[in-house]
Amino acid sequence: MTPEIHHHGATTGVTGSCHELRYAAAVSPDSQSVPGYQSLLIDCGLFQGDEAGTDGARANQLQIGFDIAPIQALIITHVHIDHVGRLPYLLAAGYRGPILTSPASSELLPLVLEDALKVGFTRDQRLIERVLAMLQSRIIALPFGQWHRLDGQGGVVALERDGEPGESTDGGPLIRLQRAGHILGSAYVEIEVPDPRQRIVLSGDLGAPDTPLLPAPQPPERADILVLESTYGDRCHEDRGTRVQRLRAVIEHALADGGTVLIPAFSIGRTQELLYELEGLFYRHGEDGAQARAHWQRLQVVLDSPLAADFTKGYRRLRQAWDDEAQDRLQQGRHPLAFEQLVTVDDHADHMHMVNYLAHSRQPAVVIAASGMCAGGRVVNYLKAMLGDPSHDVLFVGYQAKGTPGRDIQRYGPRGGYVMLDGERYDIRAQIHSISGYSAHADQRDLIEFVTGVPTAPAEVRLVHGDESAKMVLEGRLKEELEGGQVVVP
């Protein structure tokens, strides 16, 4: 059986990542009712906005609609909700196989899913604890760079740490995780299947080479088929120096008029990168700034998200995985994710107090709050209180999917439009900014370099996790780069 890839999500946009790799069963089934194949599932994420999956899933329809019987293992590339948010529904559907992911992701995944369960599944703490216990019992952490083979008993067997896996796979697929540089613990997945022997690589979400805190991803040494994300396949990001200066300019506007810079951000990844860059601005700011250092010392940085605060603690706890630049800051005695001006907000009453205080006090502040696409969470209360006041700024640093309030604010805000939040209309008078350079995703240049960095060009590249325009543009560029290679948009 030639391996087949079935995409259950991330084909109509940038959310709902879920891909199934089917391959020949090691043992022929006894019954004709049992599929003659086995499979691996890579990610099982939530949809947002108008996006949908091939099994009928969408933002308000989360049940699993595909056959889980052949799935031998679930591989998690990273713990963003659009890659793991449907995992509780997979467990509810009866999946009891292993959940394979990197060591850092294995620590962060329960935090993500506990929050997802409370928001969209149940408030019953005993039920949540049962689900989390089931989850913990299935997680197997795989170190980066080492081949593993499924043992057929719900576990894995480690092979040699370095180099190629050799000729024998004992009839089962081999799996290896490599650093993806997107968020802490993120991985791309290499899978080698026998009969016929092929290597399939699924990129997950790739990070930009200069992403704060994380080493840059390196292309695989081989890929017969490459499933590649395409979020920014039609554009290139600003360089890191430019985006820092733009961030600084927006903050100095807040210092000048006593407003708030509101940054909708995902709880993991982008939030920690922003804190890292803000610590750098506080550390470096001196006589060359438009605002005096004393004014900067008045600035509060408010992290108003219990989940983001938990993840930030996790990032600090896992600092051995940080890159060399971040390690140098630690050696200098600096605290990139726990600096003096940082304030965290925990309970709901404190959150509402902070919203009202910043909306009326003219205390300059930077607020980082979820959700990143303004589709829910505490950021919505800030938007309701601040969108109508031109002294405030909304700064988008991540992708805004079609059908989300964030996309509407980003698109219509600069033209004096409005947005619907919780069924009510809010006029947009605040200043709206977007800095694409803070995206945790690779841009078009990075994606092309990842593909062309494979020593022998893939026979097939499949583009997922992107809007139609991004996929079409990247498809054209890759066809120019790959001689004889096929580029497919599922």
C-alpha positions as CSV (number, residue, x, y, z in Angstrom):
1,M,0.0,0.0,0.0
2,T,1.4,3.4,-1.0
3,P,1.2,5.8,2.0
4,E,-1.7,8.1,1.9
5,I,-2.2,11.4,3.7
6,H,-5.7,12.5,4.6
7,H,-6.1,16.0,5.9
8,H,-8.9,16.4,8.4
9,G,-8.2,20.1,9.0
10,A,-6.0,23.1,8.1
11,T,-7.1,22.9,4.4
12,T,-9.5,25.9,4.4
13,G,-7.3,28.2,6.5
14,V,-4.8,28.3,9.4
15,T,-6.7,26.4,12.2
16,G,-7.8,22.9,12.9
17,S,-4.5,21.1,12.0
18,C,-5.1,17.4,11.9
19,H,-3.5,15.0,9.4
20,E,-3.6,11.3,9.1
21,L,-0.9,9.2,7.5
22,R,-2.2,5.8,6.4
23,Y,0.2,3.0,5.6
24,A,0.0,-0.8,5.1
25,A,-1.0,-2.8,8.1
26,A,1.7,-4.9,9.6
27,V,-0.8,-7.8,10.0
28,S,-3.7,-8.3,7.6
29,P,-7.1,-7.8,9.3
30,D,-9.2,-10.8,10.1
31,S,-12.5,-9.1,9.1
32,Q,-13.4,-7.2,5.9
33,S,-15.0,-4.6,8.2
34,V,-11.6,-3.6,9.5
35,P,-9.6,-1.3,7.3
36,G,-6.6,-2.9,5.6
37,Y,-4.3,-0.1,6.8
38,Q,-3.0,1.5,10.0
39,S,-2.3,5.2,10.5
40,L,-0.7,7.9,12.5
41,L,-2.5,11.1,13.4
42,I,-0.5,14.2,13.5
43,D,-2.2,16.9,15.6
44,C,-5.9,17.3,16.5
45,G,-6.7,21.0,16.7
46,L,-9.6,23.4,17.1
47,F,-11.1,25.5,14.3
48,Q,-11.7,29.2,14.6
49,G,-13.7,31.7,12.5
50,D,-15.2,30.3,9.3
51,E,-12.8,27.4,8.9
52,A,-13.9,23.8,8.8
53,G,-12.6,20.2,8.5
54,T,-13.4,17.4,6.1
55,D,-15.2,15.5,8.9
56,G,-17.7,18.3,9.4
57,A,-15.8,19.9,12.3
58,R,-15.8,23.6,12.8
59,A,-15.7,26.1,15.6
60,N,-19.0,25.0,17.0
61,Q,-18.9,21.4,16.0
62,L,-15.9,19.6,17.6
63,Q,-16.8,15.9,17.7
64,I,-14.5,13.6,15.8
65,G,-16.1,12.5,12.5
66,F,-13.4,10.2,11.2
67,D,-12.5,6.6,11.9
68,I,-10.1,6.3,14.9
69,A,-9.8,2.5,14.9
70,P,-6.7,2.4,12.6
71,I,-4.8,5.1,14.5
72,Q,-1.7,3.6,16.2
73,A,-0.4,6.8,17.7
74,L,-1.2,10.6,17.9
75,I,1.8,12.8,17.4
76,I,1.6,16.4,18.7
77,T,3.9,18.9,17.0
78,H,3.2,21.7,19.6
79,V,0.6,22.8,22.1
80,H,-1.1,25.7,20.4
81,I,-4.9,25.2,20.6
82,D,-5.3,25.0,16.8
83,H,-3.1,21.9,17.0
84,V,-4.3,20.2,20.2
85,G,-7.8,21.6,21.1
86,R,-9.8,18.6,19.8
87,L,-7.7,16.1,21.8
88,P,-10.4,15.8,24.5
89,Y,-12.9,14.9,21.8
90,L,-10.5,12.3,20.4
91,L,-10.3,10.7,23.9
92,A,-14.1,10.9,24.2
93,A,-14.4,9.1,20.9
94,G,-12.5,6.2,22.3
95,Y,-8.8,6.8,21.4
96,R,-6.6,5.1,23.8
97,G,-3.3,4.9,22.0
98,P,0.0,6.8,22.8
99,I,0.4,10.5,22.5
100,L,3.9,11.3,21.3
101,T,5.4,14.7,21.7
102,S,8.6,16.5,22.8
103,P,9.7,16.7,26.5
104,A,8.8,20.4,26.8
105,S,5.4,19.9,25.1
106,S,4.7,17.0,27.4
107,E,4.9,19.5,30.3
108,L,2.9,22.2,28.6
109,L,0.1,20.1,27.0
110,P,-1.8,19.4,30.3
111,L,-1.9,23.2,31.0
112,V,-3.4,23.9,27.6
113,L,-6.0,21.2,27.7
114,E,-7.1,21.9,31.3
115,D,-7.9,25.4,30.1
116,A,-9.6,24.2,27.0
117,L,-11.7,21.7,29.0
118,K,-12.9,24.5,31.4
119,V,-13.8,26.9,28.5
120,G,-15.4,24.6,26.0
121,F,-16.1,21.2,27.6
122,T,-17.1,21.2,31.3
123,R,-16.7,23.0,34.6
124,D,-16.8,19.8,36.5
125,Q,-13.4,19.7,38.1
126,R,-13.5,15.9,38.9
127,L,-14.3,15.2,35.3
128,I,-11.5,17.5,34.1
129,E,-9.1,15.7,36.5
130,R,-10.1,12.3,35.1
131,V,-9.5,13.5,31.5
132,L,-6.2,14.9,32.5
133,A,-5.2,11.7,34.2
134,M,-6.1,9.8,31.1
135,L,-4.1,12.2,29.0
136,Q,-1.0,12.0,31.3
137,S,-1.1,8.2,31.1
138,R,-0.9,8.3,27.3
139,I,1.8,10.9,26.9
140,I,5.3,9.7,25.9
141,A,8.0,12.3,25.6
142,L,10.4,11.8,22.6
143,P,13.8,13.6,22.7
144,F,14.6,15.5,19.6
145,G,16.8,13.9,17.0
146,Q,16.3,10.3,17.9
147,W,14.4,7.7,15.9
148,H,11.7,5.7,17.6
149,R,9.6,2.7,16.6
150,L,6.1,1.9,17.8
151,D,6.2,-1.4,19.7
152,G,2.6,-2.4,19.1
153,Q,1.8,-2.3,22.8
154,G,1.1,1.4,23.2
155,G,4.8,2.3,23.7
156,V,7.9,3.1,21.6
157,V,11.4,1.7,21.3
158,A,14.3,4.1,20.9
159,L,16.8,3.4,18.2
160,E,20.3,4.8,17.7
161,R,20.3,8.5,18.6
162,D,22.3,9.8,15.7
163,G,22.2,9.1,12.0
164,E,20.0,7.1,9.8
165,P,17.7,4.4,11.2
166,G,19.2,1.5,9.1
167,E,17.4,-0.8,6.8
168,S,15.2,-2.8,9.1
169,T,12.1,-1.3,10.6
170,D,10.5,-4.6,11.8
171,G,7.4,-3.8,9.8
172,G,6.4,-0.6,11.7
173,P,6.9,3.1,11.0
174,L,9.8,5.0,12.5
175,I,9.2,8.5,14.1
176,R,11.7,11.2,14.8
177,L,11.0,14.8,16.1
178,Q,13.2,17.8,15.1
179,R,13.1,21.3,16.5
180,A,10.7,23.6,14.6
181,G,11.6,26.9,16.4
182,H,7.9,28.0,16.6
183,I,7.2,27.8,20.3
184,L,9.0,26.1,23.2
185,G,8.9,22.3,22.5
186,S,7.6,22.7,18.9
187,A,8.7,20.0,16.5
188,Y,8.4,18.9,12.9
189,V,7.9,15.2,12.4
190,E,9.8,12.7,10.3
191,I,8.1,9.4,9.6
192,E,9.6,6.5,7.7
193,V,7.3,3.8,6.5
194,P,8.3,0.5,5.0
195,D,6.8,-1.3,1.9
196,P,7.4,0.9,0.0
197,R,10.0,2.7,2.0
198,Q,9.3,6.4,2.1
199,R,10.1,9.3,4.4
200,I,7.2,11.7,5.0
201,V,7.9,15.0,6.9
202,L,5.1,17.1,8.4
203,S,6.3,20.6,9.3
204,G,3.8,21.5,12.0
205,D,4.3,25.2,12.4
206,L,7.8,26.4,11.6
207,G,9.4,29.4,13.4
208,A,11.3,32.2,11.9
209,P,15.1,31.9,12.1
210,D,15.4,34.9,14.6
211,T,12.5,34.0,16.9
212,P,13.4,35.1,20.4
213,L,14.4,32.3,22.9
214,L,14.4,29.5,20.4
215,P,17.0,27.9,18.1
216,A,16.2,28.2,14.4
217,P,14.7,25.1,12.6
218,Q,17.0,23.2,10.3
219,P,15.7,21.4,7.1
220,P,15.4,17.6,7.2
221,E,18.1,15.5,5.7
222,R,15.6,13.7,3.5
223,A,11.9,14.1,2.6
224,D,10.1,12.2,-0.1
225,I,6.9,13.9,0.8
226,L,6.8,17.2,2.7
227,V,3.6,18.5,4.3
228,L,4.3,22.2,4.7
229,E,2.5,25.0,6.5
230,S,1.9,28.1,4.5
231,T,0.6,30.7,6.9
232,Y,2.8,33.5,5.5
233,G,3.5,31.9,2.1
234,D,2.6,35.1,0.3
235,R,4.7,37.6,2.3
236,C,8.0,38.3,4.2
237,H,8.3,39.6,7.7
238,E,10.0,42.7,8.9
239,D,13.5,42.0,10.2
240,R,13.9,41.8,14.0
241,G,15.5,45.2,14.3
242,T,12.7,46.9,12.4
243,R,10.0,45.2,14.4
244,V,11.6,46.2,17.7
245,Q,11.7,49.8,16.6
246,R,8.1,49.7,15.6
247,L,7.1,48.2,18.9
248,R,9.1,50.9,20.6
249,A,7.3,53.6,18.6
250,V,3.9,52.3,19.5
251,I,4.8,52.3,23.2
252,E,6.2,55.8,23.1
253,H,2.8,56.9,21.7
254,A,1.3,55.4,24.9
255,L,3.8,57.3,27.0
256,A,3.0,60.5,25.3
257,D,-0.8,60.5,25.7
258,G,-1.2,58.2,28.8
259,G,-2.9,55.4,26.8
260,T,-2.8,51.7,26.8
261,V,-1.2,49.5,24.1
262,L,-3.4,46.4,23.9
263,I,-1.8,43.3,22.4
264,P,-4.1,40.3,21.8
265,A,-1.7,37.4,22.0
266,F,-1.8,33.6,22.3
267,S,-0.9,32.4,25.8
268,I,2.1,30.5,24.7
269,G,4.8,31.5,22.3
270,R,4.1,35.0,21.2
271,T,3.4,36.2,24.8
272,Q,6.8,35.1,26.0
273,E,8.6,36.5,22.9
274,L,6.9,39.9,23.5
275,L,8.0,39.9,27.2
276,Y,11.5,39.0,26.1
277,E,11.6,42.0,23.6
278,L,10.0,44.4,26.1
279,E,12.7,43.5,28.7
280,G,15.2,44.3,26.1
281,L,13.6,47.7,25.4
282,F,13.6,48.5,29.1
283,Y,17.2,47.4,29.5
284,R,18.6,49.3,26.4
285,H,16.5,52.5,26.5
286,G,18.5,55.6,27.2
287,E,19.2,59.0,25.9
288,D,18.3,58.1,22.3
289,G,14.6,57.6,23.1
290,A,11.8,60.1,22.3
291,Q,10.7,59.7,25.9
292,A,13.0,60.0,28.9
293,R,14.0,57.0,30.8
294,A,12.0,58.2,33.8
295,H,8.9,58.0,31.6
296,W,9.7,54.5,30.7
297,Q,9.9,53.6,34.4
298,R,6.2,54.7,34.7
299,L,5.2,52.2,32.1
300,Q,3.5,49.0,33.4
301,V,3.5,45.8,31.4
302,V,0.3,43.9,32.3
303,L,0.1,40.2,31.6
304,D,-3.6,39.6,32.1
305,S,-4.0,35.9,31.5
306,P,-3.6,33.2,34.1
307,L,-2.9,30.7,31.4
308,A,-0.2,32.9,29.8
309,A,1.3,33.4,33.3
310,D,1.4,29.7,33.8
311,F,3.1,29.2,30.5
312,T,5.6,31.9,31.2
313,K,6.5,30.1,34.4
314,G,6.9,27.0,32.3
315,Y,9.2,28.8,29.9
316,R,11.3,30.0,32.8
317,R,11.4,26.5,34.3
318,L,12.5,25.0,30.9
319,R,15.1,27.7,30.3
320,Q,17.7,25.0,29.5
321,A,15.9,24.8,26.1
322,W,16.5,28.6,25.4
323,D,18.8,29.7,22.6
324,D,22.3,31.1,23.1
325,E,21.2,34.8,23.1
326,A,18.7,34.2,25.9
327,Q,21.3,32.2,27.9
328,D,23.6,35.2,27.6
329,R,21.0,37.5,29.1
330,L,20.7,35.0,32.0
331,Q,24.5,35.1,32.5
332,Q,24.3,38.9,32.7
333,G,21.9,38.5,35.7
334,R,18.9,39.7,33.7
335,H,15.4,38.2,33.9
336,P,13.9,38.2,30.4
337,L,10.5,36.9,31.5
338,A,10.3,38.4,35.0
339,F,11.4,42.0,34.9
340,E,10.6,44.7,37.4
341,Q,7.8,46.5,35.4
342,L,5.8,43.3,34.8
343,V,2.5,42.9,36.6
344,T,0.4,39.7,36.3
345,V,-3.4,39.6,36.9
346,D,-5.0,36.4,38.1
347,D,-8.6,36.5,39.2
348,H,-11.6,38.0,37.4
349,A,-12.2,40.7,39.9
350,D,-8.7,42.0,39.6
351,H,-9.0,41.8,35.8
352,M,-12.1,43.9,35.7
353,H,-10.5,46.4,38.1
354,M,-7.5,46.7,35.7
355,V,-9.7,47.2,32.7
356,N,-11.6,50.1,34.3
357,Y,-8.4,51.6,35.8
358,L,-6.5,51.7,32.5
359,A,-9.5,52.8,30.5
360,H,-9.8,56.0,32.6
361,S,-6.6,56.7,34.6
362,R,-4.2,57.7,31.7
363,Q,-1.6,55.4,33.2
364,P,0.6,54.3,30.3
365,A,0.6,50.6,30.0
366,V,1.2,47.6,27.7
367,V,-1.5,44.9,28.2
368,I,-1.0,41.4,26.8
369,A,-4.2,39.3,27.0
370,A,-5.7,36.4,25.2
371,S,-7.2,35.4,22.9
372,G,-4.9,36.2,20.1
373,M,-7.7,36.5,17.5
374,C,-10.0,38.4,19.9
375,A,-12.6,35.6,19.7
376,G,-13.0,35.4,23.5
377,G,-11.0,35.7,26.7
378,R,-10.1,38.7,28.7
379,V,-8.9,40.8,25.7
380,V,-12.6,41.3,24.8
381,N,-13.3,43.3,27.9
382,Y,-10.3,45.6,27.2
383,L,-11.5,46.0,23.6
384,K,-15.0,47.0,24.7
385,A,-13.6,49.6,27.1
386,M,-10.9,51.0,24.9
387,L,-11.8,50.7,21.2
388,G,-13.8,54.0,21.2
389,D,-10.9,56.1,22.7
390,P,-8.2,57.4,20.3
391,S,-5.6,57.6,23.1
392,H,-5.4,53.8,23.1
393,D,-3.7,51.5,20.6
394,V,-4.4,48.0,19.5
395,L,-1.3,46.2,18.3
396,F,-1.7,42.9,16.3
397,V,1.4,40.7,16.3
398,G,-0.1,37.5,15.0
399,Y,-2.2,36.1,12.3
400,Q,-5.9,37.0,12.3
401,A,-8.1,34.3,10.7
402,K,-11.1,35.1,8.5
403,G,-14.3,35.4,10.5
404,T,-12.7,36.4,13.8
405,P,-13.1,39.8,15.5
406,G,-9.4,40.3,15.3
407,R,-9.5,40.2,11.5
408,D,-12.4,42.7,11.4
409,I,-10.6,45.1,13.8
410,Q,-7.4,44.8,11.8
411,R,-9.2,45.4,8.5
412,Y,-11.8,48.0,9.3
413,G,-10.2,49.8,12.3
414,P,-7.8,52.0,10.3
415,R,-10.8,53.2,8.3
416,G,-12.9,54.1,11.3
417,G,-15.1,51.0,11.1
418,Y,-16.7,48.9,13.8
419,V,-16.6,45.4,15.2
420,M,-19.2,43.1,16.7
421,L,-18.2,41.8,20.2
422,D,-20.7,39.5,22.0
423,G,-23.4,40.6,19.7
424,E,-22.9,44.4,20.2
425,R,-21.4,46.9,17.9
426,Y,-18.3,48.8,19.0
427,D,-16.9,51.7,16.9
428,I,-13.2,51.7,16.4
429,R,-11.4,55.0,17.2
430,A,-8.3,53.5,18.8
431,Q,-5.2,53.4,16.7
432,I,-4.7,50.0,15.0
433,H,-1.2,48.6,14.2
434,S,0.1,45.3,12.8
435,I,3.7,44.1,13.1
436,S,4.0,40.8,11.2
437,G,7.6,40.4,12.3
438,Y,6.4,39.1,15.7
439,S,4.7,36.2,14.1
440,A,6.0,32.9,15.4
441,H,5.6,31.5,11.9
442,A,8.2,31.3,9.2
443,D,7.6,33.7,6.3
444,Q,7.7,33.0,2.6
445,R,11.5,33.3,2.4
446,D,12.0,30.9,5.4
447,L,9.5,28.4,4.0
448,I,11.3,28.3,0.6
449,E,14.7,27.9,2.3
450,F,13.3,25.1,4.4
451,V,12.2,23.2,1.3
452,T,15.3,23.9,-0.8
453,G,17.5,23.1,2.1
454,V,16.6,19.4,1.8
455,P,19.6,17.8,0.0
456,T,17.4,16.0,-2.5
457,A,14.3,17.9,-3.4
458,P,11.0,16.3,-2.2
459,A,9.1,14.5,-4.9
460,E,5.9,16.1,-3.5
461,V,5.2,19.1,-1.3
462,R,1.7,19.5,0.1
463,L,0.7,22.9,1.3
464,V,-1.6,23.2,4.3
465,H,-2.3,25.6,7.1
466,G,-2.7,28.8,5.0
467,D,-5.4,31.0,3.4
468,E,-6.0,30.3,-0.3
469,S,-4.0,33.3,-1.4
470,A,-1.0,32.4,0.7
471,K,-1.0,28.8,-0.6
472,M,-1.4,29.9,-4.2
473,V,1.5,32.3,-4.1
474,L,3.8,29.8,-2.3
475,E,2.8,27.1,-4.7
476,G,3.9,29.3,-7.6
477,R,7.3,30.2,-5.9
478,L,8.0,26.5,-5.0
479,K,7.3,25.3,-8.6
480,E,9.9,27.8,-9.7
481,E,12.4,26.4,-7.2
482,L,11.7,22.7,-7.5
483,E,12.8,21.1,-10.8
484,G,10.4,18.2,-11.4
485,G,8.9,18.3,-7.9
486,Q,5.2,18.3,-7.5
487,V,3.5,20.9,-5.4
488,V,0.0,20.0,-4.2
489,V,-2.7,22.1,-2.5
490,P,-5.2,19.6,-0.9
